[in-house]
């Protein structure tokens, strides 16, 4: 699954992307991480690790 930076509005960017998982890192706060795991076709589990203050403003 190829994934571009569709979560940039959440202040995250893609670090690693393959068929089993996608890793994200915070843009403003690099210690913040997310990882999406592919469980079944069409079903993903997302783990979010917020180590620094997280705040995003909607446009």
C-alpha positions as CSV (number, residue, x, y, z in Angstrom):
1,X,0.0,0.0,0.0
2,X,1.6,3.2,-1.1
3,X,0.7,6.2,1.0
4,X,1.6,9.9,0.5
5,X,1.5,12.5,3.3
6,X,-2.3,12.5,3.6
7,X,-1.9,13.0,7.4
8,X,0.1,16.3,7.1
9,X,-3.0,18.1,8.3
10,X,-2.6,16.1,11.5
11,X,1.0,17.3,11.7
12,X,2.4,13.8,10.7
13,X,4.4,12.6,7.8
14,X,5.1,9.1,6.4
15,X,8.5,7.7,7.5
16,X,8.2,4.1,6.2
17,X,5.5,2.5,4.0
18,X,5.1,-1.1,3.0
19,X,2.4,-3.7,2.6
20,X,2.2,-4.6,6.3
21,X,2.4,-1.3,8.1
22,X,2.9,2.5,7.7
23,X,5.0,4.5,10.1
24,X,4.5,8.2,10.7
25,X,6.5,10.8,12.6
26,X,5.4,14.2,13.9
27,X,6.4,17.2,11.7
28,X,6.5,19.8,14.5
29,X,7.2,17.3,17.2
30,X,9.3,14.4,15.9
31,X,9.0,12.3,19.1
32,X,5.3,11.9,18.3
33,X,4.8,8.6,16.3
34,X,2.0,6.7,14.7
35,X,2.0,3.2,13.2
36,X,-0.8,1.6,11.1
37,X,-0.8,-2.2,10.9
38,X,-2.7,-4.0,8.1
39,X,-4.7,-6.8,9.9
40,X,-6.9,-7.8,7.0
41,X,-7.7,-6.3,3.6
42,X,-9.5,-3.1,4.3
43,X,-8.9,-3.2,8.1
44,X,-6.0,-1.4,9.7
45,X,-5.1,-0.8,13.4
46,X,-3.4,2.5,14.3
47,X,-1.2,2.9,17.3
48,X,-0.6,6.6,18.3
49,X,2.3,7.5,20.7
50,X,2.1,11.2,21.7
51,X,5.3,12.0,23.6
52,X,5.1,15.7,23.2
53,X,2.2,18.2,23.4
54,X,-0.1,17.7,20.4
55,X,-2.2,20.5,19.0
56,X,-3.5,21.0,15.5
57,X,-5.6,23.9,14.2
58,X,-8.4,23.2,11.7
59,X,-8.4,25.3,8.6
